[in-house]
Amino acid sequence: MSEYKDNLITKSDLNAAVWRSIVIQGTFNYERYQGSGWCAMIAPILEKIHSDNKNELRERLKDNSGFFNTQLIMANFLLGLVISLYEKKADRKLINGLRISLFGPLAGIGDSIFWFTLMPIMAGICSSLATKGNIIGPIIYFLVYIGVFALRFFAIRVGYYTGSKSIEKLGAKTGELSTAASILGCTVLGGLIATLVSFQTKATITITDSVSLSIQEAFFDQIIPNFLPVVITILMYVMLKKKVSPTFLILLLLIGSLTLSYFGMV
């Protein structure tokens, strides 16, 4: 992982990208999550790679400003991987597909290891020491936290090295991998829709004075589970394709939800 002499991207470029990752959630929003922060992380790298083609640079920045959300250390691993692919002039669909398909699984791995296991265990141990008046408790926790942050520098190098070696070995099969990555990326996004979009109606149809029928349970759930979230997602997609502002759509959903809730329909 120390062989950078023949590469356009240097160690200092990777280190600078890691420092930029500190603010990846600085512009967190419900339209793109960490998307803008991710683009800020990779933008100087793309400027260096595509310095001779502004149109191509513009397209790459657009590719990297979409929806993105992962654990912070894994974000640096994925960043290193993506940087190496851009540097090797890999297929655009391959890069986009891998970025989209990997950020979800990597988030699960990173959260499980660091935020759900290591840090809670260390917090418990160090808190126990601190409550007994032992100053070593907070010091240990601080050092562990710094160590976890330092892993970002290692992660981006592992990703960069992995990407460079994989492209060299894949060779002619890059096209097939590109198609597979695109399919996997669409599958991951489909799974995210089912996870992040939730909508159920409380509306009922009165049969008699004592009997009523739930539209959600008796109708929509019998057709397709999560039918309404799918419909809403499709409508949002169609409106986005028609160049409707995402901010307007968020406000529309907010106002619509409040209105339906007021009338007891959701």
C-alpha positions in Angstrom: 0.0 0.0 0.0 3.1 2.3 -0.1 3.5 2.3 -3.9 2.2 5.7 -4.9 5.2 6.9 -6.9 3.6 6.1 -10.3 0.1 7.3 -9.3 -1.5 10.6 -9.9 -3.1 10.6 -6.4 -0.5 10.9 -3.6 -0.6 10.1 0.1 -1.1 13.8 0.9 -4.2 13.8 -1.3 -5.7 10.9 0.6 -4.8 12.4 3.9 -6.5 15.7 2.9 -9.6 13.7 1.9 -9.7 12.1 5.4 -9.5 15.5 7.1 -12.4 16.7 4.9 -14.4 13.6 6.0 -14.7 15.3 9.5 -17.5 17.5 8.1 -19.2 14.9 5.9 -22.4 15.3 8.0 -22.1 19.1 8.1 -24.8 19.5 5.4 -26.8 16.4 6.4 -30.4 16.7 5.0 -33.4 14.5 4.2 -32.9 14.9 0.5 -29.3 13.5 0.1 -28.3 12.6 3.7 -24.4 12.7 3.5 -24.4 13.3 -0.3 -23.1 16.9 -0.2 -20.5 16.0 2.4 -19.3 13.0 0.3 -19.0 15.3 -2.8 -16.9 17.8 -0.7 -14.6 14.9 0.3 -13.9 13.8 -3.2 -14.2 17.1 -5.2 -10.5 18.1 -5.0 -9.5 14.6 -6.1 -11.8 14.8 -9.1 -10.5 18.2 -9.9 -7.0 16.8 -10.0 -7.9 13.7 -12.1 -10.1 15.6 -14.6 -8.2 18.9 -14.7 -8.1 18.8 -18.5 -11.8 18.2 -19.0 -14.2 20.5 -17.2 -17.3 18.9 -18.7 -16.3 15.4 -17.4 -15.5 16.9 -14.0 -18.9 18.5 -13.9 -20.5 15.1 -14.6 -18.4 13.3 -11.9 -19.3 15.9 -9.3 -23.0 15.5 -10.2 -22.6 11.7 -9.8 -21.1 12.1 -6.3 -23.6 14.6 -5.0 -26.6 12.2 -4.8 -28.0 10.2 -1.9 -25.3 8.7 0.3 -25.3 7.5 3.9 -22.7 5.3 5.6 -20.6 4.9 8.8 -17.7 7.4 8.9 -14.7 5.0 8.9 -16.3 2.9 6.1 -17.0 6.1 4.2 -13.2 6.6 4.0 -12.7 3.0 2.8 -15.3 3.5 0.1 -13.7 6.8 -0.8 -10.3 5.2 -1.3 -11.9 2.5 -3.5 -13.8 5.1 -5.6 -10.7 7.3 -6.0 -8.7 4.4 -7.3 -11.3 3.6 -9.9 -11.6 7.2 -11.1 -7.8 7.3 -11.3 -7.7 4.1 -13.4 -10.5 5.6 -15.7 -12.9 2.8 -14.8 -16.4 2.7 -16.4 -18.7 5.4 -15.0 -21.5 2.9 -14.4 -19.2 0.6 -12.5 -18.1 3.4 -10.1 -21.7 4.7 -9.5 -23.0 1.2 -9.1 -20.3 0.2 -6.5 -20.7 3.4 -4.6 -24.5 3.0 -4.3 -24.5 -0.7 -3.6 -21.7 -0.7 -1.0 -22.5 2.2 1.3 -25.5 0.4 2.9 -23.7 -2.9 3.7 -20.6 -1.0 4.8 -22.7 1.2 7.2 -24.0 -2.0 8.8 -20.5 -3.4 9.3 -19.1 -0.1 10.6 -22.0 0.6 13.0 -21.9 -3.0 14.4 -18.2 -2.9 15.0 -17.6 0.6 16.3 -20.8 2.3 17.5 -22.7 -0.9 18.8 -19.8 -2.9 20.2 -16.4 -1.2 20.7 -17.4 2.3 21.9 -20.3 1.1 24.2 -18.0 -1.4 25.8 -15.2 1.2 26.3 -17.8 3.7 27.6 -19.0 1.2 30.2 -15.4 0.3 31.4 -14.2 3.9 31.4 -17.4 5.2 33.1 -16.9 2.6 35.9 -13.4 3.8 36.4 -14.5 7.5 36.4 -17.3 7.0 39.0 -14.6 5.6 41.4 -12.6 8.8 41.0 -10.0 7.2 38.7 -8.9 9.8 36.1 -7.5 7.1 33.8 -11.1 6.3 32.8 -11.8 9.4 30.6 -8.2 9.4 29.4 -8.5 5.9 28.1 -11.9 6.7 26.4 -10.4 9.8 24.8 -7.4 7.8 23.5 -9.7 5.1 22.1 -11.9 7.7 20.4 -8.7 9.2 18.8 -7.6 5.8 17.7 -11.0 5.1 16.0 -10.6 8.4 14.2 -7.1 7.5 13.1 -8.5 4.3 11.5 -9.9 6.6 8.8 -6.4 7.1 7.4 -5.8 3.3 7.3 -9.3 2.7 5.8 -8.8 5.1 2.9 -5.5 3.4 2.0 -7.0 -0.1 2.1 -9.8 1.1 -0.2 -7.4 2.8 -2.5 -5.1 -0.2 -2.7 -8.0 -2.7 -3.1 -9.5 -0.7 -6.0 -6.2 -0.3 -7.8 -5.4 -4.0 -7.7 -9.0 -5.1 -8.5 -9.1 -3.1 -11.7 -5.7 -4.5 -12.9 -7.0 -8.1 -12.3 -10.4 -7.6 -13.8 -9.3 -6.3 -17.1 -11.8 -7.2 -19.9 -14.5 -8.2 -17.4 -15.0 -4.6 -16.3 -18.1 -4.3 -18.4 -19.8 -7.3 -16.8 -18.9 -6.0 -13.4 -20.3 -2.6 -14.3 -23.7 -4.2 -15.2 -23.7 -6.3 -12.0 -22.8 -3.3 -9.9 -25.6 -1.2 -11.4 -28.1 -4.0 -10.7 -26.9 -4.4 -7.1 -27.1 -0.6 -6.7 -30.7 -0.6 -7.8 -31.5 -3.5 -5.5 -30.0 -1.6 -2.5 -31.9 1.5 -3.3 -35.1 -0.5 -3.5 -34.4 -1.9 -0.1 -33.8 1.6 1.3 -37.1 2.7 -0.1 -38.9 -0.1 1.9 -36.9 0.9 5.0 -37.1 4.7 4.9 -40.6 5.3 3.3 -43.5 4.6 5.6 -47.2 5.4 5.1 -50.4 3.8 6.3 -53.9 5.1 6.3 -56.3 4.9 9.2 -59.3 5.5 6.9 -62.2 3.0 7.3 -65.3 2.1 5.4 -68.4 1.9 7.6 -70.4 -1.3 6.8 -73.0 -1.0 9.6 -73.3 1.1 12.8 -71.1 -1.4 14.6 -68.9 -2.8 11.8 -66.2 -0.9 9.9 -63.6 -2.0 7.4 -60.0 -0.8 7.5 -58.9 0.3 4.1 -55.2 -0.4 5.0 -55.7 -4.0 6.3 -58.6 -5.1 4.1 -57.6 -3.5 0.8 -54.0 -2.2 0.4 -52.2 -4.8 2.5 -54.1 -7.5 0.6 -52.9 -6.2 -2.8 -49.2 -5.6 -1.9 -47.7 -5.0 1.5 -46.3 -1.4 1.7 -48.4 -0.6 -1.4 -48.9 3.1 -0.5 -45.1 3.8 0.2 -44.4 2.4 -3.3 -47.0 4.6 -4.9 -45.7 7.7 -3.1 -42.1 6.8 -4.1 -43.1 6.4 -7.8 -45.0 9.8 -7.7 -42.0 11.5 -6.2 -39.7 9.9 -8.8 -42.0 11.1 -11.6 -42.1 14.6 -10.3 -38.3 14.7 -9.9 -37.9 13.6 -13.5 -40.2 16.6 -14.4 -37.7 18.9 -12.7 -39.8 19.6 -9.6 -37.7 20.9 -6.8 -36.8 18.3 -4.0 -37.4 21.0 -1.4 -40.9 21.6 -2.8 -41.6 17.9 -2.7 -40.5 17.7 1.0 -42.8 20.6 1.9 -45.6 19.0 -0.1 -45.2 15.7 1.8 -45.0 17.5 5.2 -48.1 19.6 4.5 -50.0 16.6 3.1 -49.1 14.5 6.1 -50.2 17.1 8.6 -53.4 17.7 6.7 -54.3 13.9 6.5 -53.3 13.5 10.1 -55.6 16.4 11.1 -58.6 14.6 9.5 -57.6 11.3 11.1 -56.7 9.6 7.8 -53.1 8.7 8.8 
